[in-house]
Amino acid sequence: MLKRAAALACTLILSTATLVGCSDDPSPDDPLALFAAGWSAGQFDSKLAFASPTGQAVNPSTVADELKAYGGTLGKPVVKVTGKATGSETAVTGPITVDWALPGGQHWTYPSQVRLTKAGENWQVVWEPKIVHEKLNPGDSFATRSLTALRGDVIDAKGQPIVSKQPVVTVGIEPRKVKDLPTLLLVLDGEFKKVGITLDFADVPARVKAAKPDGFVELVTLRRPAYMTIRDIIQPLEGTAFIEGELPLAPSRVYARALLGSVGDVTKEMMDAAPGKYEIGDQVGMGGLQKKYDDRLRGTEGARVVISHKGADGGVVDITAHEVAAVNGSPLKLTLDAKTQNAADKALAGKKDRRTSIVAIRISDGQVLAAANGPDGGGENLAFTAQVPPGSTFKVVSAFGLVDNGSVTPDTIVACPKEFSVSGRVFHNAHDFELGDVAFRLDMAKSCNTAFASLAPKLGPDGLASAGMALGLGTPWDLGADAFSGAVSTGGSDVERAAASFGQGTTVVSPIAMAGAVAGIARGQWKQPTLVLDPAPAKPAPDGAALKPATVDALKLMLREVVTMGTGKTLSDVPGGPVYGKTGTAEFDGDPSHTHAWFVGWQGDVAFAVFVENGGDSTSSAVPLTEAFLRALR
């Protein structure tokens, strides 16, 4: 009687429920979960059974192989069960979601259904292509087609392109066409040098030998105008090959090169460091701002998922199943001014034997107009990141502190002896000159080290650092690019303070830091230099306090006399208005014969710093570069 009652209860449940089963019956949700996990993993649990739509058993390994084939270039998806299986006593349907990873970090997610049928006491998955996608047929497979995002331009403050797509030609060698490789490389070397390119061909023979006969061994990518000047010579050479294309480029090969960086093909090292982010052939930023803002400039690559279907005629037809539109890169807006940058690059072009830099800042608003490095555009942005002693250019800061605290005026008599001793350390002037008892303004004009060393005590332990901070040195900056704002000596022994008063000791600066300092004097208030306008830097330094007009007037008087009667006198006839500034020669390794050369100053609304690494005497290296820069501006 009890057994009949239980059977009757089960029968009532079967007649009223959508999904059948008593507590002892196997649930279809278990094989559904096993199928989802197995598809994600690429292999199935041995407990899972499959059948074709017509009821024939299907080997689980066959299903795994076919799923892999259908997935094509998409690989394996992440599959999840999203609900209970529902249906009749012998046939149910279970909901799943299929999530495919696409290039560029995108995803394609969609719902699907899995049919299950009961065979005896157990459930089995009905294997059919439409589980993968409703449009799939046997023999089809998924494939992806990249949708390229346009790289954002680097633009100036007026919205005009600084870096934009320009035509290029990549010159290479096709091994099977080479008759005489040494002669070919000799001719190419001479022609490349005509357009300012010097290459190391040492590894080329090995690369040619290792390449396929019809391969392409890349040598160099040239701007099309440069290529055209040597095309008639190199194109007919036996073995040369050429690929035309476009690359984001600045107006010239050296234009702010160390600051801007470049764009090129992604490397294996980059791909290994960021798995899934790049694909072979992607264009990425290489150094400088192109690298720092690469994600912004690159945008987001799109992807089209297609079903590759073989037609009756044997041809393959792509059927679009899904598409993620590419998002073009956003522009990077900078303050660089083409005229000023070209003038700075031109001035440095003739200095091939030393690393050099010129920074120019518009005094009225603090915008960086030029950041040039040499030789040949420079490999490192010394203009912003150098950490070097400022030498006598730092007398500008010392004089500012001394005048501002009332210790001296331009007319105060301050002796300039040949040498001056502090705690046993003897300080000298360049070439051991002496002026005797003269006005402080003449000490500045002639750059007298001993006069400044004698005045160091009047600045106190931290007076020099305070003066530097009033002019932005050593304060935190954020201008959207790596930059060193300086580190000014503070405290220390009497010897250290004496040395620091004329830019030696432990004080180190960068050209942009010194350009910003003299711009602050010319303006009457320090303002952090500005480079990146969009996206705006998150934490730019606040403007400094207004400087005392009397202090500013005194500094202007003395810095003008450096040019009219002092160490910068060769700049006195430069067109464009009066030049103010200070020369500097800075020892950097303890050897007095090893010195950096400097000139910092301003003309009109343009403040600047000129730096020559290991350049010797400033009057013979930094000052001529300053003159070349200012004349090129006119």
Secondary structure, DSSP 8 states (H G I E B T S, - for coil): -HHHHHHHHHHHHHHH-SS---TTS--THHHHHHHHHHHHHTS--TT--EE-TTS-EE-HHHHHHHHHHHHGGG---EEEE-S--EE-SSEEEEEEEEEEE-GGG-EEEEEEEEEEEEETTEEEEE--GGGT-TT--TT-EEEEEEE------EE-TTS-EEEEEEEEEEEEE-GGG-S-HHHHHHHHHHHHHHTT-----TTHHHHHHHS-TT--EEEEEEEHHHHHHHHHHHTTSTTEEEEEEEEEE-SSTTTTHHHH-EEEE--HHHHHHSTTT--TT-EEEESHHHHHTHHHHH-B-EEEEEEEEE-TTS-EEEEEEEEE--B----EEE---HHHHHHHHHHHHT--SS-EEEEEEETTT-BEEEEEEETTT-SS-HHHH--B--GGGGHHHHHHHHHHTTS--TTSEEEE-SEEEETTEEEE-GGG---EEEEHHHHHHHT-HHHHHHHGGGGTTTHHHHHHHHTTTTS---SSS-----B---S--HHHHHHHTTT-TT-BB-HHHHHHHHHHHHHTB----B-EEES--SS------B--HHHHHHHHHHHHHHHHHSTTGGGTT-SSS-EEEEEEEEE-SS-TT-EEEEEEEEETTEEEEEEETT---GGGTHHHHHHHHHHHT-
